[in-house]
Each structure stands twice: as C-alpha cells, then as structure tokens.
Amino acid sequence: MNKLIYLFFILFNSNLFAQKVFHLVNSKDTWQYIHPFRDKSYVIAIQYELDEKGKDLGVRNSNIYFGKTGIKTDNVFWKEKIDLRLIKDNISYEDYNNDGIKDLLIFSDTGGRGGNAFYYLFLINSKNRKINKVKHFENIVNPEYNRKHKVIVSYGLSGTNHYSIYKISRDNKAYEIGKSFEDTFESDPTELDRRIKKILKNTVH
C-alpha cells in the first residue's frame, strides 16, 4: 500500500513539473521569444505580466526563462523575475566580453526624462549553450563597450554629465573601477581615452 502511495506521489509530481511553459495558447500575458543559438529548440522567453485590470502600466513585472522546447514538455534551465518596459525594438546584440560572440542586451527602462537608458545583459556561450546574466549591469546608465580597453563606459545625463568605467568579473558581476568623472571636455575621444588609461593604470582590478 505504501509503495502504491509513493508511486502515485512520484507520478503526480512528474506531471506537475513536466509541462509546457513556452508558447502557451491561453496565456493572457505578452510573450517574446529569442533564439540565441543555431539550434532553435533553445529559447530565451520573456513573459510580460499584466496588472489586475489587464492593462499595461509602463514597467511590467516580467519573468525571463532560458530553456529548451520539447513536443510535450519544456525543460527550463533557469527563471528570473525582472522589471521591463515593453517597447518595440527592445533587443540588441553586442560583444561585451571580447570573445567574438555578440551578447544579448534587453532594454529595461529609462531615467532622466528619457535621456538615460538601462539594460539587462546576458552573456551568450554558444559552445556550451549557456546564457549567463551579468549581475548589477542593469544599474549602469547608457552602457557602451570599449573594445580597445575592454571596459564598459557609462555616460550619465543629469545636471552635470558624468562618465563611469566598469568591468565584468569572472563570476559575471559588473563592478566600477576608479571614480566617476565629470564630462568637462565635451566628450572629446582623445581625452576620454586618456582618462580611461589613467584609471586602468591606477586601479587594481
């Protein structure tokens, strides 16, 4: 009798977790699908949730999944809750770790009356078919990757505009190096290059 109960428990839990997650026909949420590899069974899925009235209120509570689709069941490798503003053309690609593979940028929101943009960054590992989120990257304003110095350059617009320089650690965390500095040189590329060199020279990273 106990064996039958145990077997029923296993079957019940297997059916509970072995189910379709992606491409749900009856879902009222908005879904967006990204295929990061040539094998299209691997998918990054973004689920933009609705509020209680079923209307978009700007930034929406969202779930992002990375998994593999199947005929009857989907295998979800990881899931994370993030806040996103649903807009057109919210996806872009740029290599942020100098491995020759373009990584995934997902637009999060704006600040500073629309002049400051924030993103989530996911590093794409095509060889091992892995996707890694870079922690704290969503706090970097207007990020751009500087291939020459292998750093992330942030340019924040406010009463006075400031540059900040970041790197990505081996455990996929964005961290600032040196101190932010005011743009008193009208974004002159030669002066910016000099400032970045100085920070890299004087900072342990």
Backbone as a chain_set.jsonl record, in Angstrom:
{"seq": "MNKLIYLFFILFNSNLFAQKVFHLVNSKDTWQYIHPFRDKSYVIAIQYELDEKGKDLGVRNSNIYFGKTGIKTDNVFWKEKIDLRLIKDNISYEDYNNDGIKDLLIFSDTGGRGGNAFYYLFLINSKNRKINKVKHFENIVNPEYNRKHKVIVSYGLSGTNHYSIYKISRDNKAYEIGKSFEDTFESDPTELDRRIKKILKNTVH", "coords": {"N": [[0.833, -1.207, 0.0], [1.882, 1.256, 0.852], [3.86, 1.494, -1.079], [2.34, 1.892, -3.367], [1.172, 4.374, -2.83], [3.469, 5.935, -2.739], [4.358, 5.639, -5.381], [2.248, 6.873, -6.73], [2.584, 9.461, -5.78], [5.039, 10.172, -6.949], [4.367, 10.062, -9.686], [2.405, 12.039, -9.776], [3.831, 14.375, -9.085], [5.664, 14.398, -11.167], [4.036, 14.886, -13.378], [3.174, 17.369, -12.654], [5.389, 19.064, -12.853], [6.484, 18.456, -15.312], [5.721, 19.942, -17.959], [4.302, 22.099, -20.498], [5.766, 25.248, -20.999], [6.495, 27.338, -22.646], [5.058, 29.125, -25.45], [2.279, 29.107, -24.805], [-1.091, 28.635, -25.42], [-3.385, 29.75, -24.229], [-2.49, 31.864, -22.692], [-2.675, 35.034, -21.14], [-0.785, 36.899, -20.879], [1.883, 38.878, -22.365], [4.203, 37.508, -24.569], [7.62, 37.093, -25.497], [10.025, 35.814, -27.696], [13.333, 34.619, -28.015], [15.935, 33.27, -29.891], [18.941, 32.155, -29.134], [20.901, 30.489, -30.204], [22.028, 28.429, -32.992], [20.653, 26.057, -32.933], [17.38, 25.932, -32.723], [15.728, 24.979, -30.761], [16.547, 25.792, -28.322], [15.719, 28.424, -26.197], [15.179, 31.806, -25.194], [12.816, 33.165, -23.234], [10.579, 35.772, -22.668], [8.242, 36.819, -20.393], [5.843, 39.083, -20.161], [4.009, 40.313, -17.658], [0.537, 41.027, -16.898], [-1.29, 43.677, -15.245], [-3.782, 43.74, -12.551], [-6.01, 44.697, -13.873], [-5.562, 44.059, -16.401], [-4.165, 45.749, -18.061], [-1.469, 47.558, -19.537], [0.857, 49.135, -17.517], [3.139, 50.597, -18.009], [6.28, 50.056, -16.841], [6.675, 46.644, -16.399], [6.11, 43.796, -14.302], [8.064, 41.06, -14.948], [8.892, 37.807, -16.226], [11.786, 36.035, -17.027], [12.927, 33.387, -18.932], [15.185, 30.698, -19.538], [15.528, 28.039, -21.628], [14.748, 24.802, -23.076], [12.814, 23.783, -25.718], [10.276, 21.283, -26.035], [8.31, 18.58, -27.473], [6.098, 17.722, -25.922], [6.775, 18.569, -23.391], [8.615, 21.229, -21.77], [11.961, 22.07, -21.02], [13.123, 23.922, -18.472], [15.915, 25.751, -17.782], [16.719, 27.901, -16.171], [15.015, 30.512, -14.364], [14.032, 33.879, -13.916], [12.914, 36.784, -12.16], [12.291, 39.978, -13.42], [12.154, 43.552, -14.007], [10.632, 45.174, -16.672], [10.164, 47.469, -19.355], [7.858, 47.293, -21.846], [8.605, 47.724, -25.072], [8.945, 48.554, -28.589], [11.508, 47.055, -30.572], [13.331, 46.264, -28.476], [15.483, 44.664, -28.104], [18.939, 44.088, -28.463], [22.254, 43.395, -29.763], [25.577, 42.903, -28.748], [29.052, 42.424, -28.37], [30.255, 41.945, -25.219], [32.226, 40.809, -23.705], [34.474, 40.333, -25.119], [34.841, 37.944, -26.585], [34.26, 37.473, -29.154], [31.674, 36.788, -29.71], [28.449, 37.993, -30.065], [26.648, 39.416, -27.439], [23.582, 39.437, -25.485], [21.437, 42.157, -25.108], [18.848, 43.472, -23.214], [16.403, 45.837, -23.16], [15.569, 47.757, -20.315], [14.51, 50.12, -18.851], [14.003, 53.722, -18.779], [15.545, 56.745, -17.509], [16.015, 60.038, -16.083], [14.375, 61.796, -17.588], [14.115, 60.383, -19.94], [16.608, 60.434, -21.125], [18.513, 58.747, -20.085], [19.302, 55.408, -20.386], [18.667, 52.015, -19.433], [19.726, 48.605, -19.148], [19.461, 44.996, -19.272], [22.012, 42.577, -19.262], [23.011, 39.675, -20.942], [25.303, 37.165, -21.207], [26.352, 35.273, -23.943], [27.114, 31.965, -24.469], [28.006, 30.144, -26.917], [29.333, 27.754, -27.477], [29.042, 26.032, -25.234], [26.382, 26.257, -24.965], [25.119, 27.999, -23.118], [23.627, 30.584, -21.118], [24.393, 33.474, -19.416], [23.5, 35.724, -16.936], [24.6, 39.035, -16.35], [25.265, 40.303, -13.323], [24.118, 43.249, -11.687], [24.45, 44.832, -13.901], [22.235, 46.107, -14.852], [22.112, 48.457, -13.484], [23.794, 50.221, -14.642], [24.145, 53.151, -16.433], [23.333, 54.094, -19.74], [25.197, 52.231, -21.167], [28.23, 51.41, -22.923], [30.411, 49.36, -24.779], [33.899, 49.418, -24.678], [36.138, 48.391, -26.831], [38.884, 48.645, -27.16], [40.047, 49.097, -24.627], [38.765, 47.17, -23.203], [36.614, 47.641, -21.437], [33.568, 48.802, -19.865], [31.898, 51.671, -20.702], [30.146, 54.164, -19.134], [27.721, 56.719, -19.456], [26.245, 59.164, -17.834], [23.446, 61.253, -17.899], [22.626, 64.265, -16.457], [22.225, 67.081, -14.239], [24.892, 67.8, -14.346], [26.958, 66.083, -16.57], [28.292, 62.799, -16.347], [30.996, 60.442, -16.566], [31.467, 56.936, -16.054], [33.396, 54.051, -15.354], [33.437, 50.592, -15.991], [33.962, 47.066, -15.327], [33.648, 43.538, -16.069], [33.459, 40.876, -13.88], [34.963, 37.596, -13.323], [33.027, 35.977, -12.297], [30.779, 36.944, -13.45], [29.817, 39.57, -12.715], [29.097, 42.997, -12.789], [31.267, 45.681, -12.104], [32.407, 48.786, -10.755], [35.32, 50.59, -11.706], [37.847, 52.724, -10.495], [36.995, 56.241, -10.076], [33.967, 58.037, -10.78], [33.831, 60.618, -13.275], [33.436, 64.035, -14.197], [32.112, 65.222, -17.286], [33.892, 67.418, -18.573], [35.041, 68.005, -20.893], [33.655, 67.916, -23.202], [33.1, 65.402, -24.269], [35.348, 64.639, -25.743], [37.087, 62.32, -27.647], [39.841, 61.704, -27.464], [40.633, 62.748, -24.99], [38.942, 61.295, -23.332], [39.936, 58.734, -23.761], [42.457, 59.023, -22.611], [41.736, 59.407, -19.943], [40.559, 56.957, -19.303], [42.769, 55.239, -19.587], [44.328, 56.178, -17.474], [42.767, 55.488, -15.247], [42.791, 52.677, -15.475], [45.496, 52.207, -15.105], [45.952, 53.05, -12.489], [44.336, 51.521, -10.893], [43.529, 48.579, -9.113], [42.31, 45.703, -10.476]], "CA": [[0.0, 0.0, 0.0], [2.784, 2.409, 0.924], [4.543, 1.607, -2.362], [1.386, 2.47, -4.315], [1.059, 5.798, -2.493], [4.734, 6.563, -3.141], [4.366, 5.678, -6.843], [1.284, 7.902, -7.125], [3.205, 10.755, -5.454], [6.054, 10.44, -7.969], [3.676, 10.344, -10.945], [1.713, 13.326, -9.634], [4.821, 15.45, -9.14], [6.25, 14.421, -12.503], [3.079, 15.558, -14.252], [3.061, 18.759, -12.223], [6.537, 19.847, -13.3], [6.751, 18.173, -16.718], [4.633, 20.578, -18.683], [4.679, 23.143, -21.439], [5.933, 26.581, -20.419], [6.567, 28.287, -23.748], [4.023, 29.065, -26.49], [1.002, 28.732, -24.212], [-2.179, 29.157, -26.259], [-4.377, 30.503, -23.454], [-1.853, 32.862, -21.832], [-3.12, 36.414, -21.329], [0.403, 37.746, -20.83], [2.609, 39.077, -23.621], [5.424, 36.71, -24.595], [8.619, 37.413, -26.516], [10.937, 34.673, -27.791], [14.64, 34.88, -28.615], [16.688, 32.029, -30.092], [20.342, 32.605, -29.104], [21.804, 29.556, -30.875], [21.536, 27.864, -34.253], [19.647, 25.077, -32.522], [16.236, 26.764, -32.353], [14.985, 24.432, -29.623], [16.949, 26.596, -27.164], [14.949, 29.665, -26.273], [15.029, 32.758, -24.094], [11.427, 33.613, -23.298], [10.235, 36.857, -21.747], [6.81, 36.868, -20.105], [5.439, 40.374, -19.616], [2.757, 40.076, -16.958], [-0.461, 42.088, -16.885], [-1.763, 44.039, -13.913], [-5.07, 43.125, -12.258], [-7.018, 45.164, -14.826], [-5.199, 43.584, -17.721], [-3.648, 46.845, -18.875], [-0.052, 47.843, -19.36], [1.088, 50.354, -16.735], [4.523, 51.029, -18.196], [7.207, 48.993, -16.453], [5.869, 45.489, -16.002], [6.749, 42.64, -13.689], [8.294, 40.117, -16.042], [9.686, 36.612, -15.989], [12.634, 35.647, -18.147], [13.266, 31.976, -18.857], [16.075, 30.104, -20.529], [15.219, 26.624, -21.629], [14.744, 24.027, -24.319], [11.443, 23.373, -26.006], [10.029, 19.9, -26.411], [6.994, 18.365, -28.08], [5.082, 17.683, -24.871], [7.254, 19.28, -22.204], [9.737, 22.149, -21.945], [12.963, 21.991, -19.961], [13.54, 25.267, -18.071], [17.205, 25.703, -17.088], [16.597, 28.886, -15.095], [13.958, 31.524, -14.48], [14.302, 35.022, -13.039], [11.954, 37.884, -12.224], [12.907, 41.275, -13.675], [11.219, 44.609, -14.392], [10.898, 45.617, -18.036], [9.173, 48.268, -20.077], [7.631, 46.659, -23.137], [8.67, 48.665, -26.189], [9.385, 47.963, -29.845], [12.97, 47.021, -30.756], [13.945, 46.28, -27.145], [16.575, 43.696, -28.09], [20.117, 44.413, -29.271], [23.357, 42.453, -29.569], [26.922, 43.479, -28.774], [30.028, 41.624, -27.626], [30.667, 42.658, -24.006], [33.326, 40.136, -23.001], [35.608, 40.206, -26.046], [35.044, 36.568, -27.039], [33.868, 37.392, -30.555], [30.258, 36.419, -29.814], [27.593, 39.091, -29.631], [25.828, 39.107, -26.275], [22.198, 39.903, -25.556], [21.016, 43.298, -24.295], [17.397, 43.648, -23.16], [16.076, 47.154, -22.615], [14.822, 47.718, -19.06], [13.717, 51.332, -18.647], [14.751, 54.968, -18.919], [15.522, 57.698, -16.407], [16.498, 61.349, -16.508], [13.482, 62.289, -18.646], [14.311, 59.623, -21.167], [17.975, 60.528, -21.636], [19.326, 57.667, -19.533], [18.724, 54.095, -20.671], [19.196, 50.911, -18.637], [19.564, 47.327, -19.835], [19.961, 43.748, -18.701], [22.991, 41.962, -20.157], [23.149, 38.231, -20.845], [26.44, 36.689, -21.99], [25.997, 34.088, -24.714], [28.18, 30.976, -24.645], [27.493, 29.267, -27.976], [29.997, 26.453, -27.427], [28.433, 25.206, -24.187], [24.946, 26.541, -24.984], [24.739, 28.571, -21.828], [23.332, 32.012, -21.058], [24.685, 33.96, -18.066], [23.14, 37.117, -16.669], [25.617, 39.834, -15.668], [24.634, 40.958, -12.175], [24.305, 44.692, -11.46], [24.587, 45.575, -15.154], [21.019, 46.911, -15.035], [22.294, 49.739, -12.79], [24.727, 51.04, -15.425], [23.384, 54.038, -17.318], [23.847, 54.278, -21.11], [26.467, 51.493, -21.285], [28.86, 51.123, -24.212], [31.63, 48.578, -24.592], [35.111, 49.954, -25.293], [36.924, 47.213, -27.194], [40.313, 48.932, -27.02], [40.461, 48.945, -23.23], [37.986, 46.065, -22.632], [35.843, 48.166, -20.308], [32.249, 49.355, -20.161], [31.862, 53.111, -20.458], [28.806, 54.656, -18.815], [27.614, 58.177, -19.571], [25.006, 59.565, -17.183], [22.97, 62.609, -18.163], [21.939, 64.907, -15.325], [22.596, 68.496, -14.23], [26.238, 67.707, -14.931], [27.104, 64.745, -17.14], [29.436, 62.092, -15.772], [31.441, 59.142, -17.062], [31.884, 55.913, -15.099], [34.038, 52.94, -16.056], [33.114, 49.308, -15.357], [34.44, 45.813, -15.896], [32.855, 42.362, -15.695], [34.3, 39.911, -13.171], [34.898, 36.219, -13.815], [31.756, 35.385, -11.873], [29.707, 37.653, -14.163], [29.284, 40.717, -11.983], [29.622, 44.285, -13.244], [31.752, 46.477, -10.979], [33.03, 50.036, -11.176], [36.738, 50.784, -11.403], [38.137, 54.151, -10.404], [35.903, 57.123, -9.675], [33.272, 58.74, -11.859], [34.389, 61.952, -13.531], [32.542, 64.917, -14.942], [32.466, 65.485, -18.679], [34.255, 68.829, -18.745], [35.835, 68.065, -22.13], [32.711, 67.776, -24.316], [33.209, 64.03, -24.796], [36.459, 64.515, -26.686], [37.546, 60.929, -27.559], [41.25, 61.629, -27.051], [40.678, 62.976, -23.545], [38.293, 60.149, -22.698], [40.903, 57.64, -23.835], [43.496, 59.312, -21.617], [41.162, 59.193, -18.6], [40.397, 55.514, -19.108], [44.12, 54.702, -19.371], [44.756, 56.566, -16.132], [42.023, 54.661, -14.292], [43.3, 51.309, -15.57], [46.86, 52.187, -14.569], [45.974, 53.32, -11.048], [43.327, 50.726, -10.197], [43.674, 47.123, -9.069], [41.038, 45.14, -10.95]], "C": [[0.869, 1.259, 0.0], [3.519, 2.628, -0.397], [3.642, 2.246, -3.404], [1.229, 3.967, -4.091], [2.298, 6.545, -2.952], [4.804, 6.707, -4.66], [3.421, 6.753, -7.353], [1.867, 9.293, -6.894], [4.234, 11.143, -6.511], [5.401, 10.818, -9.289], [2.997, 11.7, -10.909], [2.691, 14.485, -9.774], [5.48, 15.538, -10.511], [5.338, 15.148, -13.473], [2.964, 17.03, -13.925], [4.177, 19.6, -12.825], [6.894, 19.592, -14.768], [5.6, 18.718, -17.545], [5.183, 21.616, -19.648], [4.734, 24.484, -20.712], [5.869, 27.635, -21.516], [5.415, 28.064, -24.731], [2.695, 28.546, -25.936], [-0.132, 29.418, -24.968], [-3.086, 30.092, -25.478], [-3.776, 31.581, -22.556], [-2.346, 34.264, -22.17], [-1.943, 37.393, -21.285], [0.993, 37.913, -22.233], [3.926, 38.317, -23.553], [6.327, 37.158, -25.738], [9.659, 36.304, -26.511], [12.204, 35.047, -28.558], [15.372, 33.547, -28.723], [18.174, 32.381, -30.207], [21.318, 31.725, -29.877], [21.21, 29.085, -32.205], [20.481, 26.807, -34.004], [18.454, 25.84, -31.956], [15.389, 26.178, -31.231], [15.377, 25.13, -28.325], [16.292, 27.964, -27.281], [15.1, 30.495, -25.001], [13.631, 33.332, -24.241], [11.181, 34.685, -22.243], [8.722, 36.913, -21.616], [6.49, 38.195, -19.423], [4.065, 40.203, -18.975], [1.835, 41.288, -17.052], [-0.79, 42.458, -15.448], [-3.158, 43.465, -13.716], [-6.173, 43.541, -13.223], [-6.689, 44.722, -16.255], [-4.676, 44.657, -18.633], [-2.185, 47.097, -18.547], [0.115, 49.159, -18.62], [2.537, 50.82, -16.864], [5.48, 49.904, -17.892], [6.406, 47.829, -15.884], [6.719, 44.437, -15.296], [6.874, 41.571, -14.765], [9.084, 38.915, -15.546], [10.527, 36.35, -17.226], [13.092, 34.214, -17.916], [14.354, 31.665, -19.885], [15.848, 28.611, -20.48], [15.276, 26.008, -23.007], [13.33, 23.511, -24.541], [11.395, 21.902, -26.395], [8.639, 19.763, -26.993], [5.896, 18.424, -27.028], [5.485, 18.475, -23.636], [8.406, 20.199, -22.58], [10.676, 22.024, -20.755], [13.466, 23.398, -19.655], [14.829, 25.16, -17.263], [17.252, 26.71, -15.948], [15.498, 29.886, -15.42], [14.277, 32.641, -13.502], [13.253, 36.102, -13.245], [12.703, 39.194, -12.416], [11.821, 42.274, -14.04], [11.602, 45.137, -15.765], [9.783, 46.521, -18.534], [9.055, 47.678, -21.485], [7.585, 47.71, -24.235], [9.085, 47.908, -27.45], [10.912, 48.045, -29.925], [13.713, 47.114, -29.423], [15.139, 45.34, -27.023], [17.717, 44.188, -28.973], [21.236, 43.439, -28.914], [24.692, 43.181, -29.689], [27.843, 42.618, -27.912], [30.548, 42.432, -26.436], [31.779, 41.955, -23.239], [34.455, 39.732, -23.937], [35.886, 38.77, -26.479], [34.623, 36.373, -28.493], [32.428, 37.003, -30.785], [29.413, 37.568, -29.288], [26.667, 38.637, -28.514], [24.487, 39.82, -26.369], [21.932, 41.044, -24.586], [19.505, 43.417, -24.376], [17.099, 44.969, -22.475], [15.213, 47.011, -21.37], [13.916, 48.929, -18.91], [14.604, 52.55, -18.89], [14.648, 55.782, -17.641], [15.999, 59.035, -16.929], [15.718, 61.905, -17.678], [13.756, 61.643, -19.995], [15.719, 59.639, -21.707], [18.881, 59.411, -21.171], [18.624, 56.334, -19.754], [19.439, 53.017, -19.86], [18.843, 49.591, -19.319], [19.942, 46.168, -18.913], [20.899, 43.131, -19.736], [23.087, 40.467, -19.874], [24.272, 37.789, -21.783], [26.076, 35.368, -22.655], [27.232, 33.209, -24.906], [27.682, 29.935, -25.645], [28.077, 27.86, -27.89], [29.316, 25.52, -26.437], [26.927, 25.401, -24.079], [24.444, 26.982, -23.613], [24.493, 30.066, -21.977], [23.552, 32.46, -19.621], [24.316, 35.427, -17.929], [24.293, 37.807, -15.945], [24.931, 40.625, -14.559], [25.052, 42.424, -12.083], [24.461, 45.497, -12.752], [23.397, 46.505, -15.364], [21.09, 48.257, -14.326], [23.224, 50.688, -13.543], [23.945, 51.858, -16.445], [24.094, 54.198, -18.665], [25.174, 53.547, -21.34], [26.931, 51.34, -22.732], [30.158, 50.365, -23.954], [32.777, 49.197, -25.374], [36.053, 48.787, -25.567], [38.425, 47.427, -26.987], [40.794, 48.641, -25.609], [39.713, 47.825, -22.506], [37.268, 46.495, -21.357], [34.476, 48.613, -20.807], [32.267, 50.823, -19.776], [30.411, 53.534, -20.263], [28.801, 56.178, -18.884], [26.253, 58.605, -19.04], [24.663, 61.021, -17.422], [22.203, 63.132, -16.963], [22.244, 66.396, -15.398], [23.993, 68.687, -14.773], [26.413, 66.265, -15.399], [28.396, 64.09, -16.652], [29.717, 60.782, -16.507], [31.74, 58.228, -15.871], [32.41, 54.733, -15.904], [33.803, 51.643, -15.273], [33.831, 48.164, -16.065], [33.504, 44.696, -15.449], [33.794, 41.338, -15.075], [34.125, 38.507, -13.754], [33.615, 35.519, -13.404], [30.565, 36.207, -12.367], [29.008, 38.716, -13.326], [29.92, 41.992, -12.532], [30.064, 45.092, -12.028], [32.497, 47.695, -11.514], [34.508, 50.046, -10.812], [37.026, 52.282, -11.43], [36.921, 54.938, -9.945], [35.26, 57.76, -10.9], [33.891, 60.122, -12.055], [33.451, 62.74, -14.441], [33.047, 65.123, -16.37], [32.679, 66.984, -18.866], [34.983, 69.052, -20.071], [34.98, 67.777, -23.366], [32.876, 66.444, -25.055], [34.289, 63.867, -25.862], [37.059, 63.109, -26.566], [38.993, 60.77, -27.107], [41.384, 61.792, -25.544], [40.033, 61.82, -22.798], [39.238, 58.959, -22.677], [41.997, 57.814, -22.784], [42.988, 59.026, -20.213], [40.994, 57.697, -18.31], [41.75, 54.857, -18.832], [44.604, 54.984, -17.954], [44.065, 55.717, -15.072], [42.561, 53.237, -14.297], [44.691, 51.178, -14.96], [46.866, 52.272, -13.054], [45.017, 52.452, -10.236], [43.668, 49.249, -10.249], [42.331, 46.527, -9.451], [41.242, 43.741, -11.506]], "O": [[0.621, 2.201, -0.753], [3.777, 3.762, -0.799], [4.098, 3.04, -4.227], [1.161, 4.74, -5.047], [2.204, 7.65, -3.487], [5.239, 7.736, -5.177], [3.747, 7.469, -8.3], [1.671, 10.197, -7.706], [4.299, 12.301, -6.924], [5.819, 11.775, -9.941], [3.011, 12.431, -11.899], [2.424, 15.455, -10.484], [5.82, 16.629, -10.967], [5.803, 15.935, -14.298], [2.69, 17.85, -14.801], [3.939, 20.726, -13.26], [7.541, 20.428, -15.398], [4.619, 18.018, -17.794], [6.364, 21.962, -19.616], [3.857, 24.807, -19.911], [5.265, 28.693, -21.339], [4.871, 26.965, -24.832], [2.069, 27.662, -26.521], [-0.127, 30.638, -25.135], [-3.514, 31.119, -26.004], [-4.49, 32.157, -21.734], [-2.426, 34.637, -23.34], [-2.093, 38.569, -21.614], [0.643, 37.183, -23.161], [4.682, 38.463, -22.592], [5.855, 37.551, -26.805], [10.127, 35.894, -25.449], [12.154, 35.699, -29.601], [15.424, 32.783, -27.759], [18.62, 32.852, -31.253], [22.433, 32.15, -30.178], [20.037, 29.32, -32.494], [19.528, 26.674, -34.773], [18.513, 26.339, -30.833], [14.429, 26.811, -30.791], [14.639, 25.075, -27.341], [16.311, 28.584, -28.345], [15.142, 29.965, -23.891], [13.306, 33.922, -25.271], [11.533, 34.518, -21.075], [8.008, 37.04, -22.611], [6.824, 38.403, -18.257], [3.075, 39.975, -19.67], [2.282, 42.417, -17.257], [-0.594, 41.656, -14.535], [-3.676, 42.781, -14.599], [-7.162, 42.825, -13.379], [-7.447, 44.983, -17.189], [-4.727, 44.512, -19.855], [-1.734, 46.875, -17.423], [-0.42, 50.185, -19.042], [3.095, 51.379, -15.92], [5.5, 48.899, -18.601], [5.567, 48.008, -15.0], [7.88, 44.215, -15.64], [5.89, 41.223, -15.417], [9.841, 38.999, -14.578], [10.029, 36.434, -18.349], [13.584, 33.872, -16.84], [14.429, 32.282, -20.947], [15.961, 27.988, -19.424], [15.776, 26.6, -23.964], [12.733, 22.887, -23.664], [12.324, 21.356, -26.991], [7.871, 20.725, -27.007], [4.883, 19.096, -27.218], [4.63, 18.993, -22.919], [9.088, 19.979, -23.581], [10.231, 21.888, -19.615], [14.154, 24.004, -20.476], [14.846, 24.556, -16.19], [17.769, 26.405, -14.873], [15.111, 30.076, -16.573], [14.738, 32.387, -12.389], [12.766, 36.312, -14.356], [13.637, 39.496, -11.673], [10.694, 41.886, -14.348], [12.754, 45.505, -15.998], [8.616, 46.354, -18.178], [10.041, 47.581, -22.214], [6.638, 48.492, -24.316], [9.523, 46.759, -27.379], [11.524, 48.982, -29.412], [14.611, 47.94, -29.26], [15.74, 45.234, -25.953], [17.493, 44.647, -30.093], [21.175, 42.748, -27.897], [24.906, 43.969, -30.611], [27.446, 42.145, -26.847], [31.196, 43.464, -26.609], [32.231, 42.465, -22.214], [35.289, 38.894, -23.594], [37.039, 38.409, -26.715], [34.628, 35.253, -29.004], [31.992, 36.896, -31.931], [29.643, 38.057, -28.182], [25.992, 37.614, -28.623], [24.285, 40.69, -27.217], [22.172, 40.915, -23.386], [18.937, 43.459, -25.467], [17.503, 45.187, -21.333], [14.249, 46.246, -21.356], [12.695, 48.789, -18.847], [15.796, 52.424, -19.17], [13.781, 55.542, -16.801], [16.353, 59.152, -18.102], [16.293, 62.417, -18.638], [13.643, 62.276, -21.045], [16.011, 58.923, -22.665], [19.911, 59.149, -21.791], [17.475, 56.159, -19.349], [20.646, 53.09, -19.63], [17.809, 49.47, -19.975], [20.644, 46.343, -17.917], [20.619, 43.158, -20.934], [23.224, 40.044, -18.726], [24.208, 38.006, -22.992], [25.556, 34.458, -22.009], [28.254, 33.65, -25.433], [27.02, 28.967, -25.27], [27.393, 26.884, -28.196], [29.044, 24.362, -26.752], [26.271, 24.803, -23.226], [23.502, 26.427, -23.046], [25.07, 30.725, -22.842], [22.964, 31.892, -18.7], [24.764, 36.268, -18.709], [24.891, 37.235, -15.034], [24.115, 41.507, -14.826], [26.196, 42.779, -12.366], [24.59, 46.721, -12.701], [23.529, 47.563, -15.978], [20.23, 49.112, -14.536], [23.419, 51.829, -13.126], [23.171, 51.307, -17.228], [25.306, 54.411, -18.717], [26.174, 54.183, -21.674], [26.121, 51.164, -23.642], [30.906, 50.686, -23.031], [32.658, 49.468, -26.569], [36.686, 48.259, -24.653], [39.15, 46.482, -26.672], [41.834, 48.008, -25.421], [39.985, 47.552, -21.337], [37.309, 45.806, -20.338], [34.257, 48.781, -22.007], [32.613, 51.171, -18.647], [29.559, 53.291, -21.118], [29.738, 56.84, -18.438], [25.234, 58.433, -19.709], [25.477, 61.912, -17.181], [21.242, 62.51, -16.509], [22.493, 66.928, -16.48], [24.257, 69.603, -15.552], [26.049, 65.331, -14.684], [29.442, 64.732, -16.557], [28.808, 60.113, -16.998], [32.201, 58.68, -14.823], [31.927, 54.451, -17.0], [33.951, 51.607, -14.052], [34.244, 48.272, -17.22], [32.672, 44.887, -14.561], [34.806, 40.973, -15.673], [33.242, 38.272, -14.579], [33.164, 34.586, -14.069], [29.484, 36.171, -11.78], [27.78, 38.758, -13.238], [31.135, 42.056, -12.718], [29.336, 45.182, -11.04], [33.127, 47.649, -12.571], [34.899, 49.571, -9.746], [36.514, 53.011, -12.279], [35.937, 54.363, -9.481], [35.914, 57.992, -11.917], [34.412, 60.718, -11.112], [32.78, 62.193, -15.316], [34.251, 65.189, -16.618], [31.771, 67.714, -19.261], [35.479, 70.146, -20.34], [35.497, 67.44, -24.432], [32.801, 66.373, -26.282], [34.153, 63.051, -26.774], [37.503, 62.735, -25.48], [39.327, 59.795, -26.434], [42.146, 61.074, -24.897], [40.521, 61.41, -21.745], [39.325, 58.253, -21.672], [42.409, 56.846, -22.144], [43.711, 58.471, -19.387], [41.259, 57.24, -17.198], [41.862, 54.013, -17.943], [45.216, 54.128, -17.316], [44.698, 55.278, -14.112], [42.766, 52.65, -13.235], [45.02, 50.15, -14.368], [47.693, 51.637, -12.399], [44.899, 52.628, -9.024], [44.049, 48.727, -11.296], [41.319, 46.818, -8.813], [40.284, 43.108, -11.952]]}, "num_chains": 1, "name": "protein.A"}
